[in-house]
Amino acid sequence: MSKLVVVAAGGTGGHLFPAQALAETLKGRGWRVVLATDERGALYADKFPAEERLALSAATAKAGDPIGMIKAGFAVTQGVLQAKAAFKRLNPAVVVGFGGYPALPALLAAVTEGRPTVIHEQNAVLGRVNRFLASRATEVACAFPTLEKAKPRVKARAHVVGNPVRPEIRALYEVPYLPPEVQLRLLVTGGSQGARLLSELVPEAIAKLPEEMRGRLKVQQQSRPESMESARRIYANAMVDCEVAPFFRDMAGRLRQAHLVIGRAGASTCCELAVAGRPSILVPLKIAADDHQRFNAQLLEAAGGAAVCLEDELTVDAMAGALNALLKDPARLGRMAVGARSVATPDAAEKLADLVERTAR
């Protein structure tokens, strides 16, 4: 029988996409894969190469909410018992966690049973669940060379492997960036849940661009459903060719075509932009835990691959100015593409899979 790995991840694309990349790599090496996540995760797990999905009880609570914390404690305890029962049946050789509270029960169950564990932190700041588990995990891996909020002994033993990306994104590493000539292709994303700020502000900013530039634009924008009609109306009035949708599944194809990307600075977004070698304007989410998106964006900004606009400084005019400056300068976009690709780790899934195999029993 081939070895079995339990991959535990929170229920967002930021957690599940790198988990899926690892799972596909391990499956290609002959491993069997079981996924532990919550109901939100099921929305993004339709292509996850797992033979089974464990729905473990879990919950989170805000600091200062004692009732919520007690309820969360009971939910996590129940999830740990569920995980232990599943582990007795499955006997995983290793349990790999990607953070997020739905990953906590599986990792706690593995740690208390003395099973080999690996945690992977996608962000430049160690998340709360991974922070709690890091000193107990067999091995710690991370995507960024910086690992804020990690204890010195955890940081000292962390393996910098990069952030696993899906195979279709990995393939873009071999695709050269071609600066715009006539058409200007702009891709606007906002993370797996969309971004209200970008949904509403970017169309207004584009409408302020020079008429000649607007006539050359092809905009593909991910938008929250409640903002879609407003965005389409603004683009139509500005005579801008656009496609507005709540979610783009073919992100690799759209990244391949994009001359410039506007988005948040989640870990997956930053690492995919680096692998694809695409210039970007990044707007870190101000309320992200421990300001981790700002730290994520610093990697691309320092390499010259991204312009970073903080929310407190972002206005329609500021975004319009940034867009105008970049879109009228193809040579600068080309240099940004080179800078972005210079910090890419295209083989992150393979590096993490190597670590998992060394850790497994």
JOGI-V976456 format. One record per helix or strand of 2 or more residues. SS is the DSSP state (@ for helix, = for strand). FROM is the first residue (numbers start at 1). LEN is the number of residues. If there is no record, write none. Layout:
ss/from/len
SS/FROM/LEN
SS/FROM/LEN
This chain:
ss/from/len
=/4/5
@/13/16
=/32/6
@/39/4
=/52/4
@/66/25
=/94/4
@/101/12
=/117/5
@/128/6
=/139/4
@/152/6
=/159/2
@/167/8
=/184/5
@/196/12
@/211/6
=/217/6
@/225/13
=/241/5
@/251/7
=/260/4
@/267/10
=/280/3
@/289/14
=/306/3
@/311/3
@/316/12
@/330/13
@/348/12
